[in-house]
Amino acid sequence: MAARHPLNKSQLETLRKRLEDERKRVLRVLQGTRPEETPADALSEVEETAQRATEWTQQRGVAERERALLAEVDRALAKFAAGTYGISEKTGAPIPYDRLSAVPWARQGTDE
């Protein structure tokens, strides 16, 4: 049985806004990290090819991390809709506001 939620409406609204802002930020990053598609024969030098490959790999890594974060943020926003935001997925206990303030998409408290 889940415990009564200790967060007040102001705290919940602050956390919801932070999640929505983070979602917008992640989407902007994802739009900016799409690697440019350049045909291999358009590249003139080996060094340029290697540099582009390195940049593409870095951009792909950023995009993967941001997509994972987006999934966590979307999950937290879905919990708002379901009325289960701020409740530990592991124990069903309320997650402290300090933890949620630091990581609004947290799934459990720090001591779990």
C-alpha positions as CSV (number, residue, x, y, z in Angstrom):
1,M,0.0,0.0,0.0
2,A,1.5,3.4,-1.0
3,A,2.0,6.0,1.7
4,R,0.3,9.4,1.6
5,H,2.3,11.8,-0.5
6,P,4.2,14.4,1.5
7,L,4.5,16.9,-1.3
8,N,2.3,20.0,-1.4
9,K,0.7,21.4,-4.6
10,S,3.4,24.1,-5.0
11,Q,6.2,21.5,-4.8
12,L,4.4,19.3,-7.2
13,E,3.9,22.1,-9.7
14,T,7.5,23.2,-9.4
15,L,8.7,19.6,-10.1
16,R,6.2,19.2,-13.0
17,K,7.5,22.5,-14.6
18,R,11.1,21.3,-14.2
19,L,10.3,18.0,-15.9
20,E,8.5,19.8,-18.8
21,D,11.4,22.3,-19.1
22,E,13.9,19.4,-19.2
23,R,11.8,17.6,-21.8
24,K,11.9,20.7,-24.0
25,R,15.7,21.0,-23.5
26,V,16.3,17.4,-24.4
27,L,14.2,17.7,-27.5
28,R,16.2,20.7,-28.6
29,V,19.5,18.8,-28.0
30,L,18.2,15.8,-30.0
31,Q,17.3,18.1,-32.9
32,G,20.8,19.6,-32.9
33,T,22.7,16.3,-32.6
34,R,21.5,14.7,-35.8
35,P,24.7,13.9,-37.7
36,E,24.9,15.3,-41.2
37,E,24.7,12.7,-43.9
38,T,27.7,13.2,-46.2
39,P,28.4,10.8,-49.0
40,A,31.8,9.1,-48.5
41,D,33.0,10.2,-52.0
42,A,32.3,13.9,-51.1
43,L,35.0,13.8,-48.4
44,S,38.4,14.8,-49.8
45,E,40.9,13.8,-47.2
46,V,41.5,10.9,-44.8
47,E,41.8,13.2,-41.9
48,E,38.5,14.9,-42.7
49,T,36.9,11.5,-42.9
50,A,38.3,10.4,-39.5
51,Q,37.3,13.7,-37.9
52,R,33.7,13.4,-39.2
53,A,33.5,9.8,-38.0
54,T,34.7,10.9,-34.5
55,E,32.2,13.7,-34.4
56,W,29.4,11.5,-35.6
57,T,30.3,8.9,-32.9
58,Q,30.3,11.6,-30.2
59,Q,27.0,13.0,-31.4
60,R,25.5,9.6,-31.5
61,G,26.6,9.0,-27.8
62,V,25.0,12.3,-26.8
63,A,21.8,11.5,-28.6
64,E,21.6,8.0,-27.0
65,R,22.1,9.6,-23.5
66,E,19.5,12.3,-24.2
67,R,17.0,9.7,-25.5
68,A,17.4,7.7,-22.4
69,L,16.9,10.8,-20.3
70,L,13.8,11.7,-22.4
71,A,12.3,8.3,-21.6
72,E,12.9,8.9,-17.9
73,V,11.3,12.4,-18.0
74,D,8.3,11.1,-20.0
75,R,7.9,8.3,-17.5
76,A,7.9,10.8,-14.6
77,L,5.3,13.0,-16.5
78,A,3.1,9.9,-17.0
79,K,3.3,9.3,-13.3
80,F,1.9,12.8,-12.7
81,A,-1.0,11.9,-15.0
82,A,-1.5,8.7,-13.1
83,G,-1.2,10.3,-9.7
84,T,1.8,8.2,-8.7
85,Y,4.6,10.7,-9.1
86,G,7.0,10.9,-6.2
87,I,6.3,7.4,-5.0
88,S,9.2,4.9,-5.0
89,E,8.8,2.1,-7.6
90,K,10.8,-0.2,-5.3
91,T,9.1,0.3,-1.9
92,G,5.9,2.4,-2.5
93,A,7.2,4.9,0.0
94,P,7.2,8.7,-0.8
95,I,10.4,10.0,-2.4
96,P,11.7,13.0,-0.4
97,Y,11.3,16.4,-2.0
98,D,15.1,17.0,-1.7
99,R,15.7,13.9,-3.9
100,L,13.0,14.9,-6.4
101,S,14.3,18.5,-6.5
102,A,17.8,17.1,-7.4
103,V,16.5,14.5,-9.8
104,P,12.9,15.1,-10.7
105,W,12.7,11.8,-12.7
106,A,13.9,9.8,-9.7
107,R,12.2,6.4,-9.4
108,Q,13.2,5.7,-5.8
109,G,14.7,7.4,-2.7
110,T,18.5,7.6,-2.3
111,D,18.5,5.1,0.6
112,E,16.8,2.3,-1.3
